[in-house]
Amino acid sequence: METLATRLAILPFPEIDPVIVQIGPLAIHWYGLAYVAGILLGWFYARRLAMNASLWRDDKPAITLQQLDDFLLWAAGGIVLGGRIGYILFYDLGSVLANPIRALEIWNGGMSFHGGFLGTTLAMILFARKNKIAIWSLFDIVAAVVPIGLFFGRIANFINGELWGRLSSMPWAIVFPTGGPFARHPSQLYEAALEGIVLLSVLAWFIYRRHALKSPGLVTGIFVLGYALSRIFVEFFREPDAQIGYLVGGWLTMGMLLSLPMALAGIWAIARARRAAT
């Protein structure tokens, strides 16, 4: 039965196969390509930042290009392992306990940004100690490029028709193949815009116009706070995970709950960097 929300949906869902190409049992998914693109483009941008000595305190980059290249593998491991483990612990523990093989099915349920954030943070701490790099400066250069990966990841979520939004009657609402016969917010695109394009632009402005890399920890704080606020905002339009639902009062979601301490940590990091600069 056609509904008002369905009639007002003027944007058809682009039916793109989640699998780009398949050769026998080997399949390349858009989701995997998004991670590769995010990591490689982020690495390229990080190298540009590391080569620009004028952006750093005393005109001396905190990390060499060789160290940055070596860190690429550490970052990939932290993102993938942390993201998957975080998703299992935060969103899908019951299903994985019932069927452990699901833990390996990254395409079936996906990744958690909060888990990837923790995994990458641990990788940065270990790498910085091993290579005697100033930890806050390493945090900053990674934080500056993370929005690139977030953008591609959210676009992949949209292509997969997953993590869609709540019911909507807005003209740009979309009927997702897996979301029932109702028009919904394309919340993946909201997140791609806020967590990706907007946050990347804000961080670049602080780096190039306000020389934020000269105050170790400032870029990190802005990123963490910016991501948390963006995620909390979009959660009001995003359908909560079916296996969890709303936590309190029909509005609080797991994404909001996990983002609240991030917002506080971001504020603390900004205040710390500003105190250290005075």
C-alpha atoms as one frame of an Amber mdcrd trajectory, in Angstrom:
protein
   0.000   0.000   0.000   1.413   3.385  -1.002   1.961   5.839   1.840   2.391
   9.602   1.907   6.071   9.151   2.731   6.502   6.835  -0.227   4.780   9.235
  -2.644   6.981  12.116  -1.528  10.188  10.169  -2.070  11.481  11.628  -5.326
  14.967  10.130  -5.173  15.044   6.474  -6.217  17.604   4.303  -4.505  20.536
   3.723  -6.874  20.613  -0.039  -7.138  24.366  -0.552  -7.183  25.624  -4.079
  -6.631  27.602  -4.143  -3.332  30.036  -6.460  -5.120  32.144  -4.587  -7.673
  33.548  -7.684  -9.321  33.586 -11.370  -8.509  35.939 -14.003  -9.864  35.009
 -17.422  -8.521  34.980 -17.237  -4.708  36.917 -13.943  -4.744  34.658 -10.894
  -4.471  35.637  -7.245  -4.219  33.049  -5.237  -2.275  32.495  -1.490  -2.309
  32.866  -1.604   1.470  36.379  -3.013   1.229  37.301  -0.581  -1.539  36.088
   2.293   0.664  38.513   1.276   3.414  41.393   0.980   0.949  40.586   4.369
  -0.634  40.226   6.057   2.762  43.514   4.682   4.072  45.517   5.445   0.911
  44.140   8.967   0.395  44.546   9.657   4.110  48.152   8.477   3.901  48.755
  10.748   0.896  47.308  13.778   2.737  49.287  12.928   5.889  52.494  12.893
   3.841  51.657  16.356   2.523  51.217  17.612   6.065  54.454  15.977   7.224
  56.406  17.539   4.341  55.186  21.065   5.129  57.600  22.087   7.883  55.970
  25.516   8.304  52.863  23.883   9.786  54.748  22.431  12.745  56.189  23.871
  15.941  59.692  25.248  15.359  59.247  24.340  11.664  60.136  20.743  12.479
  57.650  17.978  11.536  57.000  15.563  14.397  57.194  12.502  12.131  59.362
  11.559   9.151  57.977  10.296   5.866  59.576   6.908   6.490  57.899   6.654
   9.894  54.608   7.681   8.339  54.941   4.984   5.694  55.712   2.397   8.391
  52.683   3.487  10.390  50.326   2.800   7.467  50.177  -0.919   8.259  49.669
  -0.236  11.971  46.818   2.137  11.184  45.128  -0.358   8.860  45.326  -3.052
  11.535  43.929  -0.762  14.219  41.048   0.364  12.012  39.989  -3.083  10.821
  40.534  -5.065  14.030  39.252  -2.332  16.333  36.305  -1.552  14.070  35.174
  -5.161  13.822  35.761  -6.053  17.485  34.007  -2.850  18.525  30.980  -3.653
  16.365  30.733  -7.119  17.880  31.017  -5.857  21.472  28.782  -2.807  21.096
  26.138  -4.054  18.665  26.218  -7.754  17.831  27.640  -9.774  20.724  24.600
 -12.041  21.071  24.605 -13.076  17.415  28.342 -13.737  17.390  28.140 -15.865
  20.535  25.398 -17.909  18.873  27.312 -18.168  15.582  31.045 -17.341  16.042
  31.718 -17.416  12.305  29.839 -14.079  12.069  32.852 -12.425  13.673  34.693
 -12.855  10.367  31.831 -11.611   8.195  32.774  -7.935   7.988  30.233  -7.455
   5.196  27.460  -8.856   7.437  26.896  -6.177  10.058  29.887  -4.000   9.378
  32.276  -2.020  11.526  32.061   0.356  14.467  33.719   3.751  14.240  34.084
   3.885  18.004  35.827   0.509  17.966  38.064   1.595  15.099  38.844   4.787
  17.008  39.986   2.813  20.051  41.929   0.339  17.905  43.746   3.081  16.014
  44.451   4.970  19.244  46.123   1.881  20.697  48.118   1.423  17.479  49.275
   5.056  17.635  50.359   4.777  21.263  52.367   1.614  20.621  53.918   2.986
  17.420  54.822   6.323  19.018  56.545   4.625  21.942  58.407   2.230  19.668
  59.658   5.053  17.423  60.016   7.789  20.059  57.484  10.092  18.387  55.572
  12.797  20.286  52.254  11.046  20.858  50.013  14.120  20.605  51.569  15.144
  17.289  50.963  11.650  15.899  47.381  11.864  17.149  47.034  15.203  15.334
  48.259  14.086  11.925  46.049  11.000  12.023  43.030  12.983  13.231  43.501
  15.421  10.351  43.019  12.681   7.739  40.408  10.424   9.389  37.428  12.316
   7.855  38.564  11.085   4.430  38.011   7.489   5.517  34.738   8.371   7.220
  33.434   9.910   3.994  34.184   6.836   1.897  32.889   4.499   4.587  29.522
   6.246   4.763  29.212   6.294   0.987  29.810   2.540   1.033  27.090   2.172
   3.685  24.724   4.000   1.320  25.658   1.821  -1.655  25.082  -1.280   0.478
  21.653   0.037   1.490  22.509  -0.352   5.187  22.376   1.870   8.274  19.528
   3.864   6.763  17.589   6.539   8.585  14.239   6.827  10.292  10.958   7.249
   8.440  10.740  10.571   6.641   8.391  12.573   4.436  11.125  14.942   3.218
  11.435  15.320  -0.576  14.879  13.707  -0.554  13.768  10.661   1.459  14.596
   7.293  -0.099  12.916   3.889  -0.075  15.779   1.508   0.681  15.454  -2.093
  -0.579  16.151  -3.442   2.919  14.191  -0.786   4.806  10.645  -1.820   4.025
   8.180   0.027   1.760   8.653   3.359   3.540  10.739   6.407   2.646  13.605
   7.065   5.026  16.268   9.654   5.721  19.472   8.874   3.765  21.357   9.252
   7.045  24.502   7.690   5.557  24.784  10.732   3.278  24.214  13.084   6.212
  27.115  11.417   7.986  29.304  11.478   4.868  28.712  15.229   4.621  29.203
  16.103   8.299  31.796  13.565   9.447  33.604  13.661   6.119  33.436  16.854
   4.081  32.554  19.385   6.798  34.899  17.986   9.452  37.785  17.650   6.971
  37.287  21.267   5.901  37.133  22.548   9.480  40.326  20.714  10.431  42.112
  21.942   7.281  41.130  25.523   8.114  42.544  25.212  11.631  45.719  23.568
  10.313  46.476  25.964   7.463  44.942  29.196   8.784  45.348  28.878  12.539
  48.498  26.701  12.544  46.827  24.215  14.882  49.584  21.601  14.442  51.910
  23.921  16.349  49.790  23.210  19.463  50.016  19.412  19.909  46.639  17.912
  20.732  44.535  20.766  19.356  43.675  19.084  16.026  42.920  15.867  17.884
  40.550  17.628  20.246  38.740  19.449  17.439  38.341  16.213  15.494  37.064
  14.171  18.447  34.611  16.872  19.506  33.516  17.525  15.913  32.906  13.858
  15.207  30.975  13.348  18.446  28.690  16.314  17.796  28.132  15.267  14.175
  27.318  11.696  15.163  24.953  12.733  17.959  23.131  15.063  15.565  22.747
  12.451  12.823  21.571   9.828  15.327  18.301  11.786  15.563  17.715  10.851
  11.899  19.330   7.394  11.819  17.375   4.242  12.589  18.922   2.527  15.629
  20.294  -0.983  15.206  17.384  -3.429  15.282  19.028  -5.735  17.834  19.465
  -2.836  20.287  16.809  -0.231  19.545  16.482   2.853  21.702  18.176   2.751
  25.076  16.119   5.362  26.935  12.896   7.225  26.238  12.589   6.428  22.553
  15.430   8.754  21.539  18.768   7.767  23.135  20.779   5.395  20.917  23.997
   3.458  21.375  25.701   5.811  18.918  24.788   8.789  21.098  25.893   7.035
  24.270  29.294   6.154  22.828  29.756   9.678  21.440  29.098  11.517  24.701
  32.434  10.571  26.348  34.136  11.391  23.036  32.727  14.920  23.184  34.044
  15.361  26.733  37.436  13.959  25.734  37.568  16.364  22.806  36.832  19.364
  25.017  39.525  18.218  27.456  42.093  17.781  24.650  41.371  21.269  23.281
  41.678  22.843  26.738  44.902  20.929  27.402  46.453  22.054  24.105  45.515
  25.675  24.727  46.999  25.607  28.237  50.213  24.073  26.951  50.498  26.787
  24.279  50.367  29.637  26.796
